[in-house]
Amino acid sequence: MVVLELAYLYEVNRIQDPASAILKELEDTIGISVSVPNFNLLINKAVQIEWTRDPFDRIITAEAAMNDAYLVSADQTIRKYYSKTVW
């Protein structure tokens, strides 16, 4: 879902680099990799997130929560509701 959201943000000119370039940079500099969660479990977790209607935010936050992982985001709403958000 992160890859899809980055692609969307690039397409609507909200970010300047394509998803592949951003992910490569993050992998090279801090070792971040794309996970492949069980899609059914992920969606079931995302359905429980009711503080946003944005499907990207719900799924990205659900995946981070499922992995007890940090989530890199500048989104103030995500930062408010998911305590392991960093920016």
C-alpha positions in Angstrom: 0.0 0.0 0.0 2.9 2.4 0.7 4.1 1.9 -2.9 0.7 2.6 -4.2 0.3 5.7 -2.1 3.7 7.0 -3.2 2.8 6.4 -6.8 -0.5 8.3 -6.3 1.3 11.2 -4.6 3.8 11.4 -7.5 1.0 11.3 -10.1 -0.8 14.2 -8.5 2.4 16.2 -8.1 2.5 16.1 -4.3 6.0 14.5 -4.3 8.8 15.0 -6.8 10.2 11.5 -7.0 8.6 8.2 -8.1 7.9 5.5 -5.6 10.7 3.3 -6.8 13.3 6.0 -6.2 12.0 6.8 -2.7 12.0 3.2 -1.7 15.4 2.6 -3.1 16.8 5.6 -1.2 15.2 4.4 2.1 16.5 0.9 1.6 20.0 2.1 0.8 20.2 4.7 3.7 18.3 3.1 6.6 17.5 -0.4 5.6 13.8 -0.1 5.2 12.1 -2.8 3.1 8.6 -3.5 1.8 6.8 -6.1 3.8 4.3 -8.5 2.3 1.5 -9.1 5.0 -1.4 -11.5 4.8 -3.9 -9.3 2.9 -7.0 -10.6 4.7 -5.5 -10.0 8.1 -4.3 -6.6 7.0 -7.8 -5.5 5.8 -9.5 -6.9 8.9 -7.1 -4.7 11.0 -7.7 -1.7 8.7 -11.5 -2.0 9.2 -10.9 -1.5 12.9 -9.3 1.9 12.3 -12.2 4.4 12.5 -10.4 7.7 12.9 -9.9 8.2 9.2 -11.8 7.5 6.0 -8.6 7.5 3.9 -8.0 3.9 2.8 -4.3 4.5 2.3 -3.9 5.8 5.9 -6.0 2.9 7.3 -4.1 0.2 5.6 -0.6 1.7 6.1 -1.3 2.3 9.8 -2.9 -1.2 10.2 0.2 -2.8 8.7 2.5 -0.9 11.0 0.4 -1.9 14.0 0.3 -5.5 12.9 4.1 -5.5 12.9 4.5 -3.3 16.0 6.6 -1.2 13.7 7.3 2.5 13.4 5.5 4.4 10.7 7.2 7.3 8.9 4.6 9.9 8.2 4.2 13.7 8.4 0.4 13.2 8.5 -0.8 14.9 11.7 -3.9 12.7 12.0 -1.8 9.5 11.8 0.7 11.0 14.3 -2.2 11.8 16.7 -3.6 8.2 16.6 -0.7 5.9 16.0 1.9 6.5 18.7 4.8 4.8 16.8 4.7 7.4 14.0 7.9 9.3 13.4 8.9 12.0 11.0 
